[in-house]
Amino acid sequence: QLQFVESGGGLVQPGGSLRLSCAASGFTLEDYSAAWFRQAPGQEQEGVSCSSAIDGTTRYARSVEGRFTISRDNAKNTMYLQMNSLKPEDTAVYYCAARRGPCSSIAANFASWGRGTQVTVSS
């Protein structure tokens, strides 16, 4: 059984930082490409970042590049999203996801998902 438990969401002021965590169980996260997606009310789902299991490279949506960092702790079987310089438009429900194979910005390509965690950026 492939499962994620998400944590780290909350309310933060513009310019602030948050770190989201997803702890994997039932599989070895190191063997999977790991990604973060987000969805704001009334908006389409957006691929935020991905860490490739194929070559270890990372990719970012242009809307977050330079502000967000994806990482892993293999000993803890956990993936993270460090979010800095947060903006109100970053407000969304954030989902972690994993798949065998390369990174993808298409959500349907990912088989394993967390339940989502709310991030709200507001003054």
N, C-alpha and C positions, 0 to 999 in steps of 0.2 A: 504494500500500500504506500503510495507516494503522497506525502502531505507536507505542507508548509504551515508554520505558525508565525504570523506577522506581529510586530510591535514597533513602537517608536513614533507613531503619529501623534498629532496634537495641534494646539494653537500656538502660533508664533508671530511676532511682529515682522513687518517688512524689513529686510536686511539681516534677519536672524538666521539661525541654522537649526537643522534637525538631522538625526541619523535614524533611518529606518532599518529594521532587522527582519530577516526571514530565516528561521531555523528549519532545516529540512529533516524529515524523518522517513524511514522506509527506503531510502536510496542514498547513494553517495553523490553529493552535490558536485564534487570535483569532476565527475564523469559527464556532467550535463552543462550545456550552455544555459546561463542564468540571466534573466531579464527583469526589468521593471516596466510596467505599464501604468498609465493613469487615465482617469476619466472624470471630467468636471460635469456638473449638471448642464444638460442641453448640448453637450459637446461630444464629438467622436472620441473613441478610445485612441490614445496616443502611446506609441512606443517611446519610452524615456531613455533607456540605456540597456546594454547587453554586454555580457562577459562570455567570450567564446570558449567552449571546451575543446575546440579543434586546435587553436594556436595561442590561446591566452590573451588575445587582443580584446580591446573594449571599443564600444561605439556609443555615441550619444546623439540624441535629437538636437537639432540646431537651437531649439528654444532653451536648452539647459546646458549646452556645452560651455565649459569654463567655470560653471558654478556647481555642478553635481559630479560625484565620483562614485563609481560602482566598485565593490571589492568583495573578497571572500576571506573567510577564516576556515581553512580546511579541517583543522583540528576540532572546531566546533560545528562543522557541517552547516555553516551559516553564511548567508549573503547579506550585504549591506548597501545602502544608498546614503551617502553623505551629501546633504543638501545645504549649500551656503548661499548667501546673498539672496534669500528667498523673496519672491515677488507675489503680489496678490494673485496674479494669473497662474501661479503654481498650485493654487487651491484645487484639490481634487481628492478622489479616493485612489490610493496607490496600491497596486497589486504586484506581487512577485510571481514569477513564472519560470519554468525550466523545461528543457527538451533535450533529447539526444539529437546531435547534429549541430549545424552551424547557427550563429545568431540570425535572427529574423525580426523584422518590424511588424510582421503579421501575427496577430494574436492567435489565430486559429492553428498556427504551427506548433503551439506550446500545449503539452498534454497535462502538466502539473501546475496548479495555481494555488496561491494563498487566498484567504477570504477578503482581503483588502483592509487598509487602514486609512482613516481620514486625516488629511493634512489641510489645515486652514491657516492662511497667511492674511492677517488683518491687524490694523492698528486700533 
